[in-house]
Structure formats: structure tokens, C-alpha cells
Amino acid sequence: MAAIRKVAPQGLPEHVRVIGAEDKLNTFSLFQVLDYCLTVRGTVGIETSALGIRTLTAGTGRYDRHGFTKDFRSTNDYLRQLCTLHELPPPTKEEIESWIANCPIKNLETYMSEKNIIDEKQKQSLCDELIKQIKENFSIADLYFL
């Protein structure tokens, strides 16, 4: 929060919320209402990218610069993009294909277990959303090669 106060001393707009690592919130519950995901390098960036949510990284990590997140060379570039965030289009088919090719999550069941997604409704909802995203963004020919 200190970094946010430094660049926004007057505070954040009322509609903006910061969710910290210590917060007891299952990020999965937010995915259905997110338009964009801003993260330094958290796992949430992998999750949101998988669901076709435009994801912007403000740091480096194991999944930046693989083509499925919006990454920046400088703080100024990042801050300029935030001013026009609403103009960013959803991820392209190529970006989603890049996620599939580079995704560090190879086993969905293991992933769900690690994220404590134990509720069957949550598991089904995540699987349904992934299937929906794949159907909307890939042809049968594309799926044959996955």
C-alpha cells in the first residue's frame, strides 16, 4: 500500500480495491466480474489469462513475456497504459494459444488442489469456463493439435 500511496497520495477512486496477499479472499470468486487483472507477478495472472481476462503485469516472474500477458519495459509505460486501460481489447486467439503453449499449469486437478478449490461447484465452474473459452477461441482443427 505504501507504493500506491506514493503514486496516488489522494487515494484510489472509490470503485478501485486492492486485494493484498494477506486478505482471506478466494480470487476465483472474482473472475466472473473482472474486466482486467493487474498483478505484479501473482498466480492470479495465470488464472485470469486462462479465462480470457486481459492481464497486465507490473513485474517479472515465471510467466511474463510469454505472449499471453501485457508486459511493460518501464514503470512509465505501465502507468501510461493504466490511463487507457479501458481501451485494451480482450486477449486475442494468438495470446490464448500462447497461454496454452507456455502455461505452467499442466495438470488442472493438481492446480485446483493447490489453490484449495475443493468445492465441486467451484471445480465445475472453473472447468466450464475453461471449456467455454476454448470453444469460443479455437476451431475443431485447433483443438485437434492441443
Secondary structure, 3 states (H helix, E strand, C coil): CHHHHHHCCCCCCCCCCCCCCCCCCCHHHHCCCCCEEEECCCCHHHHHHHCCCEEEECCCCCCCCCCCCECCCCHHHHHHHHHCHHHCCCCCHHHHHHHHHHCCCCCHHHHHHHCCCCCHHHHHHHHHHHHHHHHHHCCHHHHHCC
